Amino acid sequence: MTALLFLFMLINFADKVVVGLAAEPIRAELNLSPEQFGLLGSSFFFLFAISAVLVGFIGNRVQSRHILVAMALVWSLVQFPMLGAVSLEMLIACRIVLGAGEGPAAPVATHALYKWFPDSLRGLPTAVIAQGSAMGVIVAVPLLNWIIVHHSWHWAFGALGIAGLIWVVLWLIFGREGTLVDPPVRQAAGGEERIPYRHLLTCPSILATCCAGFASYWGLAIGLTWFTSYLVDGLGYSQTVGGNLTVLPWIFGMIVVLTGGFLSQRLMRSGVSSRIARGVLATGTVTLGGLLLLFVGETPVRELKLALVVIGGAIGSTIFVVTPMIVSELTPQSQRASMLAIATSVVTLAGVLAPLAMGTVIQNAATPLAGYERGYAILGGLLLSGGLIGLFFIRPEADRRRLAACAVVLPAVPAVRA
């Protein structure tokens, strides 16, 4: 199941990155300004958060395996219109639909995974699922870039549609639903434990985790939409070289996330508090990444600029692993899918704002390079702020005790099994 969900997230992120990878050919063919291309990048996230929340509440009652296959079908089918003649409006429409289909992917996949692993053993499996995103870029980028250079950017979209349909077939053959039930936040016999959403949504640990995650996702959204353009238009690399270099942040991020997930799990099993093993470990690196990005515009060396952007933007990626674990640690299982979706929707709102903001900054700068560097400085300030908020306010043990006092036990409502 972990392997199938890993592949699910791999395709998910390959779908996300293809527009950024094909940025220059798309802008040239459709004659797009930086602001228009930024709008295209942001359009993916217009319904992303709304869909995540709606499907998250459905996921509390409907088996995850059914939701996953429905989402994958949407991703696959929406890619094929790109094989013909397209306009900016069609591209935007298809990206909006794709975003609606992919919005619930991470929370539903994580919810499905947690039905197989207890809390103390979730660090590494969560990291593996999270690294489906990095591998989606690492594996897909060289192939998609080759298709873009030797065929066209249209066929890059078509290849992703075919990959999605192959995953659907594999899931229909091998996909299963886990049976593990989490212990309650407050020990109580019988019934279904619930905590009023007003207490969950105002929990300091969850809010602080979302702040750090929002800042990190701002960087991820810029990377998905603008990183290849930064290499080609800003630093002067060719499309072939720039496209292949696009994998660098994802390779580094994969190492960071797998290492961070392993360390977090090991610390938790050794008896270290969740505040340290999950909160401080992740948000400390988010803060460090923000500090590094503030120096991108200060160096004249192209390779050093690239190194600072890669390391600064990816070193805090462990936050994407610990966010679902912290939310799940504080949420009854009967509400877990919806709370994971709500947290995801808050974090990914950065995706609506970041690409368009970056495009506006680039368009209004004296040179493209100056615009990119100003955009990365803004990202550095956001990471620094989000990381510090997380360091001070993520305290899962204390918040779990407070939430336990608010928990109530209701008559159990059976989940939909059909």
Stockholm file with secondary structure:
# STOCKHOLM 1.0

chainA/1-418         MTALLFLFMLINFADKVVVGLAAEPIRAELNLSPEQFGLLGSSFFFLFAISAVLVGFIGNRVQSRHILVAMALVWSLVQFPMLGAVSLEMLIACRIVLGAGEGPAAPVATHALYKWFPDSLRGLPTAVIAQGSAMGVIVAVPLLNWIIVHHSWHWAFGALGIAGLIWVVLWLIFGREGTLVDPPVRQAAGGEERIPYRHLLTCPSILATCCAGFASYWGLAIGLTWFTSYLVDGLGYSQTVGGNLTVLPWIFGMIVVLTGGFLSQRLMRSGVSSRIARGVLATGTVTLGGLLLLFVGETPVRELKLALVVIGGAIGSTIFVVTPMIVSELTPQSQRASMLAIATSVVTLAGVLAPLAMGTVIQNAATPLAGYERGYAILGGLLLSGGLIGLFFIRPEADRRRLAACAVVLPAVPAVRA
#=GR chainA/1-418 SS CHHHHHHHHHHHHHHHHHHHHTHHHHHHHHTCCHHHHHHHHHHTTTTHHHHHHHHHHHHTTBCHHHHHHHHHHHHHHHHGGGGSCCCHHHHHHHHHHHHHHHTTHHHHHHHHHTTTSCGGGCHHHHHHHHHHHHHHHHHHHHHHHHHHHHTCHHHHHHHHHHHHHHHHHHHHHHCCCCCCCCCCSSCCSSSEEECCHHHHHTCHHHHHHHHHHHHHHHHHHHHHHHHHHIIIIISCCCHHHHHHHTTHHHHHHHHHHHHHHHHHHHHHHTTCCHIIIIIIHHHHHHHHHHHHHTTGGGCCCHHHHHHHHHHHHHTTTTHHHHHHHHHHHHSCHHHHHHHHHHHHHHHHHHHHHHHHHHHHHHHTSSSHHHHHHHHHHHHHHHHHHHHHHHHHHCCHHHHHHHHHTTCEEECCCCCBCC
#=GC SS_cons         CHHHHHHHHHHHHHHHHHHHHTHHHHHHHHTCCHHHHHHHHHHTTTTHHHHHHHHHHHHTTBCHHHHHHHHHHHHHHHHGGGGSCCCHHHHHHHHHHHHHHHTTHHHHHHHHHTTTSCGGGCHHHHHHHHHHHHHHHHHHHHHHHHHHHHTCHHHHHHHHHHHHHHHHHHHHHHCCCCCCCCCCSSCCSSSEEECCHHHHHTCHHHHHHHHHHHHHHHHHHHHHHHHHHIIIIISCCCHHHHHHHTTHHHHHHHHHHHHHHHHHHHHHHTTCCHIIIIIIHHHHHHHHHHHHHTTGGGCCCHHHHHHHHHHHHHTTTTHHHHHHHHHHHHSCHHHHHHHHHHHHHHHHHHHHHHHHHHHHHHHTSSSHHHHHHHHHHHHHHHHHHHHHHHHHHCCHHHHHHHHHTTCEEECCCCCBCC
//
